[in-house]
Amino acid sequence: MAKVLRVLTQVMGWACVAIGLFHVALGNAALPGAGSAGATVDSWGRFMGAAFAGYGLAWLWAARQHPIPAGPVRWLAGVFLLGGAGRLLSLAAHGRPHGFQIALTVIELALPPVFFWLANAEERAAVTGVRAPAAPPAG
């Protein structure tokens, strides 16, 4: 379980950094169906892309700790779950978005419980003397 936590934490971090930078670079063009949303949405989307890249860096920070700290993993997963809940509120208030957004909602609601369950896997392994292999050096 500790190795699964380490891999998922790294994948989550790199995915969020990549997605965030993609939004910074492309603005509205990064959002399916938002190409003509205007300058205000473009500005907001690029700003949020930078914030999402920073969120990904927080995941990567957690992934580089030995053992991976359960508290920060739970907090980061909670933020991700809150994003999914926000998408549900949007769905209720404004209707069905682009299908890609529905897929993201499913991921944002399904993945946090996995992280909550795995959060203390490395800490538990450290107590029992079983340690996950060291992460390969980043980039």
C-alpha positions in Angstrom: 0.0 0.0 0.0 2.9 2.4 0.7 4.2 2.0 -2.9 0.7 2.7 -4.2 0.4 5.8 -2.1 3.9 7.0 -3.4 3.0 6.4 -7.0 -0.5 8.0 -6.8 0.9 11.0 -5.0 3.6 11.6 -7.6 1.1 11.1 -10.5 -1.3 13.4 -8.9 1.4 16.1 -8.5 2.7 15.9 -12.0 -0.8 15.8 -13.5 -1.9 18.9 -11.6 1.3 20.8 -12.5 0.9 19.9 -16.2 -2.8 20.7 -16.2 -2.2 24.0 -14.4 0.6 25.1 -16.8 -1.6 24.0 -19.8 -4.3 26.4 -18.5 -1.8 29.2 -17.9 -0.5 28.8 -21.5 -3.8 28.3 -23.3 -6.4 30.2 -21.3 -9.9 29.7 -22.6 -8.7 27.3 -25.3 -7.8 24.8 -22.5 -11.5 24.5 -21.5 -13.8 22.6 -23.8 -16.7 24.8 -24.8 -15.2 28.0 -23.3 -13.3 29.3 -26.4 -15.5 32.4 -26.7 -15.9 33.0 -23.0 -14.1 36.4 -23.1 -11.3 38.1 -21.4 -12.6 37.9 -17.9 -12.9 34.1 -17.9 -9.6 33.8 -19.7 -7.9 35.9 -17.0 -9.5 33.9 -14.3 -8.7 30.6 -15.9 -5.0 31.4 -16.4 -4.8 32.6 -12.7 -6.5 29.4 -11.5 -4.2 27.4 -13.7 -1.2 28.9 -11.8 -2.9 28.0 -8.5 -3.6 24.5 -9.8 0.1 24.1 -10.7 1.0 25.2 -7.2 -1.4 22.7 -5.8 0.4 20.0 -7.9 3.7 21.2 -6.4 2.3 20.6 -2.9 1.5 17.0 -4.0 5.0 16.6 -5.2 6.4 18.0 -2.0 4.4 15.4 -0.1 5.6 12.7 -2.4 9.2 13.6 -1.7 8.9 13.1 2.1 9.9 9.9 3.8 7.5 8.8 5.0 4.8 10.6 3.0 2.9 12.5 5.7 -0.7 11.5 6.1 -2.0 14.9 7.3 -1.0 16.8 4.1 -2.2 14.0 1.9 -5.6 14.1 3.6 -5.8 17.9 3.3 -4.8 17.9 -0.4 -7.3 15.1 -1.1 -9.9 17.1 0.7 -9.3 20.1 -1.5 -9.6 17.9 -4.6 -12.9 16.5 -3.2 -14.1 20.1 -2.6 -13.5 20.8 -6.2 -15.6 17.9 -7.2 -18.4 19.1 -4.9 -18.1 22.5 -6.5 -18.7 20.9 -9.9 -21.8 19.1 -8.5 -23.1 22.5 -7.3 -22.5 23.9 -10.8 -24.4 21.0 -12.3 -27.3 21.6 -10.0 -27.3 25.4 -10.6 -26.6 25.6 -14.3 -27.1 22.1 -15.8 -24.9 19.7 -17.6 -21.5 20.9 -18.7 -19.3 19.6 -21.5 -18.9 15.8 -21.1 -15.2 16.2 -20.3 -16.2 18.1 -17.2 -18.5 15.3 -16.1 -15.5 12.9 -16.4 -13.4 15.2 -14.3 -16.2 15.4 -11.7 -16.2 11.6 -11.4 -12.4 11.5 -10.9 -12.6 14.4 -8.3 -15.2 12.5 -6.3 -13.7 9.0 -6.7 -10.0 9.6 -6.1 -10.1 11.4 -2.7 -11.5 8.4 -0.8 -8.6 6.4 -2.2 -6.1 8.9 -0.8 -8.0 9.1 2.5 -7.7 5.3 2.8 -4.0 5.2 1.7 -2.9 8.4 3.5 -1.0 6.8 6.4 0.3 3.8 4.5 4.0 4.9 4.6 3.8 6.2 8.2 2.3 2.8 9.1 5.0 1.0 7.2 7.7 3.1 8.9 6.4 2.0 12.3 6.4 -1.7 11.3 9.8 -1.4 9.6 8.7 -1.9 6.0 9.6 1.1 3.9 8.5 1.9 0.4 11.4 2.2 -2.2 12.8 5.7 -2.6 11.2 7.8 -5.2 13.3 8.3 -8.4 14.8 11.8 -8.6 12.5 14.4 -10.1 12.9 15.7 -13.6 
